[in-house]
């Protein structure tokens, strides 16, 4: 059943099952302290653990975080190299703890441009945590919403050309099966830190009916208390999906 065909419903009183976060402000946080931008990225990586640990207590089953976009390659070579090294170290350091805490990790995005060592670590972490179900952590790495839709359309076009899918059957329920997030529910709530009020090419298709929260807090200062408050506020919203509920 398409989103438009769903029965009108309001989710008031219910918390979000899937929260997506655009983790912004690491560089500015570091610069405000007279430190290089990578110092902020390291601080931001530490904050991820706290937010993941908070999820089960507040009923968040799925957490998706925007770690590196397809546009981030435009940054300086030093910053990009530093970030790639940070991702490798993060996976090595956190892998055992994530598995022990019941966290299932997935990565979305185009892996072709990533170095082989990083991709191997990503594959290993996904396999290591495949049996977990307490929290589903999805990390968007070399990810862009338009790029994802383009890649999905290419795979769908191939299946149509092969006769696996009939052109008349292509609709808004067909394409999502080719997206990176095909096994995940759509996000209920998208949070962006750092005071910027834009979605920056993140989960464009999936967030069509998501609620948004733009806050001034820089990501390294985003605590579990702030997270809990925002999630709690979400329960006071009514989601009608375009229908009239009152």
KAQUI-V519568 format. One record per residue. N is the residue number from 0. SS is DSSP state (h for helix, s for strand, l for the rest). PSI is psi as a letter, one per 30 degrees, with the letter a starting at -180 (NA if undefined). NEAR is the number of other C-alpha atoms within 12 Angstrom. Layout:
n | ss | psi | near
N | SS | PSI | NEAR
N | SS | PSI | NEAR
//
This chain:
n | ss | psi | near
0 | l | k | 10
1 | l | l | 13
2 | h | e | 20
3 | h | f | 16
4 | h | f | 14
5 | l | l | 13
6 | l | k | 16
7 | l | k | 17
8 | l | k | 20
9 | l | k | 22
10 | l | g | 21
11 | l | k | 17
12 | l | f | 15
13 | l | k | 23
14 | l | l | 33
15 | l | k | 39
16 | l | e | 30
17 | s | j | 35
18 | s | k | 44
19 | s | k | 45
20 | s | k | 43
21 | s | j | 42
22 | l | j | 43
23 | l | k | 37
24 | l | g | 31
25 | h | e | 35
26 | h | e | 28
27 | h | e | 27
28 | h | e | 30
29 | h | e | 23
30 | h | e | 17
31 | l | f | 15
32 | l | g | 13
33 | l | g | 13
34 | l | l | 17
35 | l | l | 20
36 | h | e | 27
37 | h | f | 30
38 | h | e | 26
39 | h | e | 32
40 | h | e | 37
41 | h | e | 30
42 | h | e | 31
43 | h | e | 37
44 | h | e | 34
45 | h | e | 26
46 | h | f | 26
47 | h | e | 35
48 | h | e | 29
49 | h | e | 25
50 | h | e | 36
51 | h | e | 41
52 | h | f | 32
53 | h | f | 28
54 | h | e | 34
55 | h | e | 27
56 | h | f | 20
57 | h | g | 30
58 | l | g | 25
59 | l | j | 35
60 | l | e | 32
61 | s | k | 40
62 | s | k | 45
63 | s | k | 44
64 | s | k | 43
65 | s | j | 39
66 | s | e | 39
67 | s | k | 35
68 | s | l | 36
69 | l | f | 29
70 | l | f | 20
71 | h | f | 22
72 | h | f | 22
73 | h | f | 14
74 | l | l | 18
75 | l | l | 14
76 | h | e | 12
77 | h | e | 15
78 | h | e | 24
79 | h | e | 25
80 | h | e | 20
81 | h | e | 22
82 | h | e | 34
83 | h | e | 31
84 | h | e | 22
85 | h | e | 27
86 | h | e | 35
87 | h | e | 28
88 | h | e | 20
89 | h | e | 30
90 | h | e | 33
91 | h | e | 22
92 | h | e | 18
93 | h | f | 27
94 | h | e | 28
95 | h | e | 20
96 | h | e | 21
97 | h | e | 33
98 | h | e | 28
99 | h | f | 18
100 | l | g | 25
101 | l | g | 25
102 | s | k | 36
103 | s | k | 33
104 | s | k | 40
105 | s | l | 38
106 | s | k | 38
107 | s | l | 37
108 | l | l | 36
109 | l | j | 28
110 | l | f | 27
111 | l | e | 14
112 | l | f | 17
113 | l | l | 27
114 | l | l | 18
115 | h | e | 14
116 | h | e | 19
117 | h | e | 28
118 | h | e | 26
119 | h | e | 18
120 | h | e | 29
121 | h | e | 33
122 | h | e | 22
123 | h | e | 23
124 | h | e | 33
125 | h | e | 28
126 | h | e | 19
127 | h | e | 25
128 | l | g | 31
129 | l | f | 21
130 | l | f | 20
131 | l | l | 22
132 | l | g | 21
133 | l | e | 27
134 | s | k | 35
135 | s | j | 39
136 | s | j | 43
137 | s | k | 38
138 | s | j | 39
139 | s | j | 35
140 | s | k | 36
141 | s | h | 37
142 | s | k | 40
143 | l | k | 32
144 | h | e | 31
145 | h | e | 25
146 | h | e | 26
147 | h | e | 35
148 | h | e | 30
149 | h | e | 23
150 | h | e | 23
151 | h | e | 26
152 | h | e | 24
153 | h | e | 17
154 | h | e | 23
155 | h | e | 27
156 | h | e | 22
157 | h | e | 17
158 | h | e | 20
159 | h | e | 19
160 | h | e | 13
161 | h | f | 12
162 | l | g | 13
163 | l | f | 14
164 | l | k | 19
165 | l | k | 16
166 | h | e | 17
167 | h | f | 10
168 | h | f | 15
169 | l | j | 19
170 | l | a | 17
171 | l | f | 20
172 | l | f | 18
173 | l | e | 24
174 | h | e | 30
175 | h | f | 29
176 | h | f | 25
177 | h | f | 25
178 | l | l | 35
179 | l | f | 37
180 | l | g | 34
181 | l | f | 21
182 | l | f | 17
183 | l | l | 28
184 | l | l | 29
185 | l | k | 30
186 | l | k | 33
187 | l | e | 37
188 | s | k | 40
189 | s | k | 41
190 | s | k | 43
191 | s | k | 33
192 | l | l | 36
193 | l | g | 26
194 | l | f | 20
195 | l | k | 20
196 | l | i | 17
197 | l | l | 19
198 | l | f | 30
199 | l | h | 25
200 | l | h | 25
201 | l | j | 41
202 | l | h | 43
203 | l | e | 27
204 | l | e | 31
205 | l | f | 36
206 | l | g | 28
207 | l | e | 21
208 | l | g | 23
209 | l | l | 32
210 | s | k | 34
211 | s | k | 29
212 | s | j | 31
213 | s | k | 24
214 | l | l | 27
215 | l | f | 21
216 | l | k | 25
217 | l | k | 32
218 | h | e | 42
219 | h | f | 33
220 | h | g | 31
221 | l | j | 35
222 | l | l | 25
223 | h | f | 25
224 | h | e | 18
225 | h | e | 24
226 | h | e | 39
227 | h | e | 27
228 | h | e | 19
229 | h | e | 31
230 | h | e | 37
231 | h | e | 24
232 | h | e | 22
233 | h | e | 32
234 | l | f | 24
235 | l | f | 18
236 | l | l | 24
237 | l | k | 26
238 | l | j | 28
239 | l | f | 22
240 | l | h | 23
241 | l | f | 17
242 | l | l | 17
243 | l | k | 12
244 | l | f | 14
245 | l | NA | 9
//
